[in-house]
Amino acid sequence: MNGSPPPSAPRSVRRDWLVDIGLFLFAAGFGVLTAMGRLDAHLPPEWLFNLDQATGALGCAALWLRRRRPVELAIALVILAAFSEMVAGAMLVALFTVAVHRPPRTSMTVFAGSLLTAVVYVVVRPEPGTPPLMLLMLGVAFQGAAVGWGLVIHHRRRLVLSQRDREARAETEARLRAERAQHQAREAIAREMHDVLGHRLSLLSVHAGALEYRPDAPAEDIVRAAKVIRESAHQALQDLREVIGVLRAPIGEMPQPTLADVQQLVEESSLAGMRVDLREDLTGAVPDQVGRTAYRIVQEALTNARKHALGAEVRVRLAGAPGQGLAVEVYNAAPADTAVPMPVPGGRPGQGLIGLSERVALADGRLEYGPATAGDWRLSAWLPWPS
């Protein structure tokens, strides 16, 4: 940024100069026409005529200060207009300038002062053959037109500025909405990656750990564990491709698990050496969105059980009906004292449960988790199931 003015600045300055020149010529022309009218008709006293001309010339020259001090200039010209008729053109320009650049209250105050000087002028310098009231009404009409035109421009500019401000606010709000949507998309991807890869990699780690701690295992067990490791690694890569697909396609176009896939989760965990008891008491078909959330709950609970309670019995309960909601409960007993700890991968403790809480909250459900008894752990959730 070099602080240079925007490209429209030269045009704005050029326009201001043209407006200033035009208004100056209007005021000067008004004074010249008034002087010529006096030459063709009756002349006031020579000293007054000369004073009128000098005052009119000074008033026109002072208009070049109208942008810097519009109110002060207008007040000075209004006072001079109480006796000088040739300064009337400059006074009209000054009234117009105040109406354009100052608040309406200031404009109306100066306008009220100009009306008072119009009355003074009619009394001080009456026109022979012209009714005073007509002369007064003519002056009020000119002054009112100048102020009214200025107020129209003033309000139009405020309207344009207000429109620009609304557009700027709309752009800011759109940018904030885009950033919020991006943040939510990142959170969704993070939850998917944690839920999917955490489950697969924990299975892989359990079997790899078993090979490490049981190098003397029978050949059949080693072959079976190696097969499970290969299949788990392959499935983890496949799941990773599906999760990354969020970046290329809407989530609705990706293959998503349902409640029917919980049985597969249980089978995979059983192959990893876990004792899992699954019981279902469901009436009717569970909606896909509700079933997907329940699947993730069970997946996260089984993953945590492998991490923290390897070898302990795990009970999974699914119950519900349309209109009553879907209840999910996963309970695992305390790990056996003889259980061999396995190096299971994972991020910071509690991140999975935080992501799970966010997922359940998005589904308008409830999630509770914590120790049931000494060493035992219970995770339960309720999800709405429309009737």
C-alpha positions, -999 to +999 in steps of 0.1 A: +000+000+000+015+033-011-013+056+001-021+067-034-057+079-039-082+057-057-086+060-095-119+079-090-102+107-070-089+128-101-124+127-116-139+138-082-115+167-080-122+178-116-159+176-110-156+198-078-136+224-098-163+225-125-190+229-099-171+257-081-166+275-114-202+271-124-216+284-091-191+313-092-202+322-127-239+320-115-233+344-086-213+368-108-239+367-135-266+373-110-248+404-098-240+417-133-277+413-144-288+431-113-264+460-120-275+462-157-311+463-145-303+493-123-286+510-152-316+506-174-340+518-147-336+542-118-302+542-101-298+543-063-274+569-049-241+566-065-223+557-033-248+529-026-245+516-061-207+515-059-210+498-025-234+473-039-210+464-067-180+461-043-200+440-019-212+417-048-177+413-061-163+404-026-192+380-021-185+362-054-147+360-046-155+346-011-174+317-027-140+300-033-140+294+005-174+278+006-161+242+010-139+251+039-162+273+060-197+270+045-217+280+075-195+311+084-196+322+048-233+318+045-239+338+077-217+367+065-234+368+031-269+366+047-260+397+068-246+416+037-278+407+018-298+428+043-288+459+023-269+447-008-289+433-037-259+423-058-246+399-032-279+379-034-265+355-060-235+347-038-259+343-008-280+318-027-249+297-035-238+298+001-273+287+013-271+258-013-237+248+000-247+247+036-277+225+027-255+201+008-226+197+033-242+203+067-270+186+087-305+197+079-309+214+113-280+237+105-293+244+071-328+254+083-313+277+110-292+296+084-323+296+061-344+311+088-318+339+092-319+346+054-357+350+057-352+376+084-327+395+063-351+394+033-377+412+055-350+437+065-341+443+028-377+450+018-380+475+046-347+492+041-346+493+003-382+492-011-387+490-048-408+519-063-438+505-081-433+469-066-454+458-037-432+449-007-450+416-002-443+405-038-407+415-035-405+395-002-422+364-017-398+365-047-368+365-024-382+337-002-389+317-033-353+320-046-338+312-011-362+283-005-354+268-040-316+270-032-320+254+002-345+228-011-322+218-039-293+215-015-313+193+009-322+169-020-286+165-029-277+161+008-302+133+014-293+116-019-256+115-009-265+101+025-286+074+007-257+065-015-234+063+015-259+042+034-262+019+004-224+015+002-223+008+039-249-019+036-230-034+007-198-034+027-216-050+057-231-076+034-197-084+020-183-087+055-212-109+066-208-131+035-171-135+042-178-144+079-204-169+067-179-184+043-153-186+071-179-202+095-189-227+068-152-235+062-146-240+099-176-263+102-165-283+072-130-287+088-147-298+121-168-323+101-137-337+084-118-339+117-147-358+133-149-382+103-111-389+103-110-394+140-140-418+141-131-438+110-093-440+112-092-442+150-113-474+148-094-490+120-059-481+133-068-493+168-077-527+154-045-528+134-025-518+165-041-545+187-031-573+163+003-559+157+009-556+194-002-592+199+025-603+174+050-582+192+042-596+227+036-632+214+065-640+191+062-677+200+026-679+189+015-708+166+020-702+129-017-703+123-023-674+148+005-654+132-010-659+097-045-650+110-032-618+127-012-608+096-043-612+075-063-591+098-036-564+098-035-564+060-073-561+058-074-534+084-047-514+067-065-518+034-098-507+049-082-478+067-069-465+033-103-470+018-119-451+046-094-423+043-102-419+006-139-416+015-132-390+042-110-369+019-138-371-006-155-344+015-131-320+000-143-329-036-180-337-032-209-330-009-211-352+021-244-366+010-227-382-021-203-402+000-210-437+012-220-434+049-225-462+075-259-469+090-271-487+121-270-520+102-232-517+101-229-519+139-229-557+136-198-555+114-182-533+141-188-559+167-174-586+145-142-567+138-138-560+175-143-597+183-116-606+158-093-582+177-099-603+209-126-582+225-156-597+241-186-577+228-222-585+235-247-567+212-284-566+219-310-547+198-346-539+207-357-518+178-392-513+163-392-501+127-366-488+104-341-464+119-336-432+097-302-431+080-291-399+097-300-412+132-285-446+124-253-430+112-249-410+145-256-441+165-230-460+145-204-434+153-213-435+190-207-473+191-176-470+170-160-444+194-170-464+225-154-496+211-123-478+201-120-463+236-126-497+252-097-512+231-075-483+242-083-483+279-099-516+289-084-542+266-097-576+275-127-563+294-162-574+284-182-547+265-220-546+263-238-527+235-275-520+238-297-504+211-333-497+218-360-475+205-390-469+183-405-441+161-416-412+182-397-425+213-362-420+202-332-442+199-312-451+230-276-462+227-256-476+256-221-490+257-208-504+289-174-519+296-162-535+328-129-527+344-099-543+325-086-575+339-054-572+361-037-597+338-045-578+306-014-570+286-014-533+276-013-527+239+002-496+222-029-482+206-025-450+186-046-420+195-045-382+197-050-361+228-072-378+254-109-368+252-108-354+217-130-383+204-156-377+231-156-340+223-162-346+187-189-372+196-206-346+218-206-322+189-220-348+165-248-357+190-256-321+196-260-315+158-286-343+159-305-326+188-297-356+210-281-361+245-248-377+254-236-389+288-204-407+297-184-414+328-174-441+353-202-464+363-185-482+392-148-486+402-130-490+369-162-495+348-172-471+321-206-462+307-214-442+276-251-436+268-269-414+243-304-406+232-312-395+197-346-382+183-364-407+161-393-390+143-425-409+142 
